[in-house]
Structures are given as structure tokens and as C-alpha cells.
Amino acid sequence: MNWIYLLISIIAETIGTLALKSSDGFTRIIPTIVVIIGYVIAFFCFSLTLREIPVGLAYAIWAGAGIIMTTILGFFIFKQTLDYPAIIGIFMIVLGVVVINLFSKSVVSS
């Protein structure tokens, strides 16, 4: 269940972050409400995740997956493009999360 909470947290944080751009500095009410709700859900679910998963590991996965999801959705929603160094950097984030999950003894199964 902890991994499900982490997934929900990642999705909620991504939605909140995308809405943050759409809020135009908190001047648009609906996107601002989405930001607040997204981050409340994200942090609540992340706190539940930390009951079993070590904070460093959970945060690495949360941040890495959030960066990747936000970047991909930013490309489609906001037409933001990436140069090769950015793509390589994102690939390295994915690789880091894979290495942690496959080889680290810090990963706790629940």
C-alpha cells in the first residue's frame, strides 16, 4: 500500500505543479485551488508513504518521477521543448531511480 500512496503523491504533486503554471502567479482562482488541493493530497500521501519507506529513498523516487512526469506533460500541455542536455539529465534521473530500486539494500518491500 505504501507504493500506492507514493504513486498517488507523485500524481497529485505533478497535477499541482502543472496547475501552478496555469495559476499565473495565483491570479486565476480555479488553477490556484487545484494547486492547493494537489499539494495537500501529495504531502498527505507522501507522509503515509514514509511510515514504511525510508525518507531518502521515497523522496528520490518522488522527486525523480515528478520531474519526469512534469517535463513530459509540460511538453504536451504547454508546448515546452527540451534540448539534448535536458533530455540526458532526465534520462540520468530515471537511471538513478532504477539503480536505487534494483540494487539498493535501502529499498523496503511492504
Steps between C-alpha positions, in 0.01 A plus 500: 500500500794735566596491133143591404512799737828602339349473152197709604737754654703524179189544285350761733828693515525497121144627463569769760817609324335520159214699652758729661610611156138543393418703814700791355647604833186400693292751304267234352273342762429152356864409431592644842248271669638204301853590621391502864302177476776328300771587749285410804431156352864462394645576842236302687561188289875554515480510880317165494772361274765592756352260756683215328724633224820684605472876444806527273383220275139620489607856426738391223221309328243774567719780369637304204162376384348843555769664287449250221121520504499880518749523214307263275164661575652848466606404149147396402297757696719811484703415187827526696790338319825354631853516367735201504665580836155515663399167345827341616447638850148360520627164374759505780223563754309198369818293509563607859153394611543164322840443665357580843207262454701215350822512700454695823457311825308803625190402304242359738224278367166536666 
